[in-house]
Amino acid sequence: MRDSIRKRIGRMSALILELKQGESMILNGAVIRFKTRTRIELNSQARFLFGKQIMPEEQAVSRAQKLYYALQQAYIGDETARPAALLRAHALIVECQRNSDPSQAELFERLQRGLAGGAGFETLKLARQLIREEGAAES
């Protein structure tokens, strides 16, 4: 996504997304692939991920990546898949925390709070932070 712009439409806030040809987006559980450069306007609440935010299951190999994938499924999965994904994410948070450095305690507390709040986009951002920290520790 190149550009995000918010504008006011009466009392409603719209999100305008510009996506390049070939990019994918998951919107409320549906995978959308863009055949041409496209600009879309979302006028209502929606759960979506696009581009590099989407992690395929086969790329989730480390603990932190598996946690991200579970949170992703809880965020964008359909209502029947969400409960299992939330349980898996909780188990992975506990496992990651047990094997982590004590300096990451606050990050795990924030992940738990995010999970309790329904695993929204902010929780995915925290999981990406954990993936970066995991990669830095391995270097």
C-alpha positions as CSV (number, residue, x, y, z in Angstrom):
1,M,0.0,0.0,0.0
2,R,1.5,3.3,-1.1
3,D,-0.8,5.8,0.6
4,S,-3.4,6.0,3.3
5,I,-5.6,9.0,3.6
6,R,-8.4,9.6,6.0
7,K,-11.2,12.0,5.2
8,R,-14.4,13.1,6.8
9,I,-17.7,12.2,5.2
10,G,-20.3,13.8,7.4
11,R,-19.9,12.0,10.7
12,M,-18.2,9.0,9.2
13,S,-14.5,8.6,8.6
14,A,-13.4,6.9,5.4
15,L,-10.1,5.1,4.8
16,I,-8.7,5.4,1.3
17,L,-6.3,2.7,0.2
18,E,-4.1,2.6,-2.9
19,L,-2.9,-0.8,-3.9
20,K,-0.6,-1.8,-6.7
21,Q,-1.2,-4.3,-9.4
22,G,-0.7,-7.9,-8.1
23,E,-1.0,-6.9,-4.4
24,S,-3.3,-8.9,-2.2
25,M,-5.6,-7.9,0.6
26,I,-7.6,-9.8,3.1
27,L,-10.9,-8.0,3.9
28,N,-13.1,-9.5,6.6
29,G,-11.7,-13.0,5.8
30,A,-12.0,-12.7,2.0
31,V,-8.8,-12.7,-0.1
32,I,-8.8,-10.0,-2.8
33,R,-6.0,-9.8,-5.4
34,F,-5.8,-6.6,-7.4
35,K,-5.4,-7.0,-11.2
36,T,-4.7,-3.3,-11.7
37,R,-3.5,-0.4,-9.6
38,T,-6.6,0.4,-7.5
39,R,-7.8,3.0,-5.1
40,I,-10.6,1.9,-2.8
41,E,-12.5,3.7,-0.1
42,L,-13.7,1.9,3.0
43,N,-16.7,3.6,4.6
44,S,-17.3,1.2,7.5
45,Q,-15.4,-0.8,10.0
46,A,-13.5,-3.7,8.5
47,R,-10.8,-6.0,9.5
48,F,-8.1,-6.1,6.8
49,L,-4.5,-6.8,6.1
50,F,-2.5,-6.3,2.9
51,G,0.9,-7.0,1.3
52,K,3.6,-7.8,3.8
53,Q,1.2,-7.8,6.7
54,I,-0.1,-11.2,5.5
55,M,1.9,-14.1,6.7
56,P,1.3,-17.4,4.9
57,E,1.1,-20.4,7.3
58,E,4.2,-22.0,5.8
59,Q,6.3,-19.0,6.7
60,A,5.4,-19.2,10.4
61,V,8.3,-21.4,11.7
62,S,9.6,-19.6,14.8
63,R,7.6,-19.2,18.0
64,A,7.0,-15.5,17.4
65,Q,6.0,-16.1,13.8
66,K,3.6,-18.8,14.9
67,L,2.1,-16.3,17.4
68,Y,1.7,-13.7,14.6
69,Y,0.0,-16.3,12.4
70,A,-2.4,-17.2,15.2
71,L,-3.2,-13.6,15.9
72,Q,-3.6,-12.9,12.2
73,Q,-6.2,-15.8,12.0
74,A,-8.0,-14.4,15.0
75,Y,-8.0,-10.9,13.4
76,I,-9.0,-11.7,9.8
77,G,-10.5,-15.2,10.1
78,D,-14.2,-15.8,10.0
79,E,-16.2,-16.1,13.2
80,T,-16.0,-19.9,13.3
81,A,-12.2,-19.8,13.1
82,R,-11.6,-17.0,15.6
83,P,-12.1,-18.9,18.9
84,A,-9.6,-21.6,18.0
85,A,-7.1,-19.0,16.8
86,L,-7.5,-17.0,20.0
87,L,-6.8,-20.1,22.1
88,R,-3.8,-20.9,20.0
89,A,-2.5,-17.4,20.3
90,H,-2.9,-17.5,24.1
91,A,-0.9,-20.7,24.3
92,L,1.8,-19.3,22.1
93,I,2.1,-16.1,24.2
94,V,2.5,-18.3,27.3
95,E,5.2,-20.4,25.6
96,C,7.0,-17.4,24.1
97,Q,7.0,-15.6,27.5
98,R,8.3,-18.7,29.3
99,N,11.3,-18.9,26.9
100,S,12.0,-15.1,26.7
101,D,14.2,-12.6,28.3
102,P,12.7,-10.9,31.4
103,S,13.2,-7.6,29.7
104,Q,10.3,-8.5,27.3
105,A,7.8,-8.8,30.2
106,E,6.0,-5.6,29.3
107,L,5.6,-6.7,25.7
108,F,4.0,-9.9,26.7
109,E,1.7,-8.1,29.1
110,R,0.6,-5.9,26.2
111,L,0.1,-8.9,24.0
112,Q,-2.1,-10.5,26.6
113,R,-4.2,-7.3,27.0
114,G,-4.5,-7.1,23.2
115,L,-5.6,-10.7,23.1
116,A,-8.2,-10.1,25.8
117,G,-9.5,-7.2,23.7
118,G,-10.1,-9.4,20.7
119,A,-6.7,-9.5,19.0
120,G,-7.0,-6.3,16.9
121,F,-4.5,-4.7,14.6
122,E,-2.4,-3.3,17.4
123,T,-1.8,-6.8,18.8
124,L,-0.5,-7.8,15.4
125,K,2.0,-4.9,15.5
126,L,3.2,-6.1,18.9
127,A,3.7,-9.6,17.4
128,R,5.8,-8.1,14.6
129,Q,7.9,-6.3,17.2
130,L,8.4,-9.7,18.9
131,I,9.5,-11.2,15.5
132,R,12.0,-8.4,15.0
133,E,13.4,-8.9,18.6
134,E,13.6,-12.7,18.0
135,G,15.5,-12.1,14.8
136,A,17.9,-9.7,16.5
137,A,18.6,-12.2,19.3
138,E,19.5,-14.9,16.8
139,S,22.0,-12.6,15.0
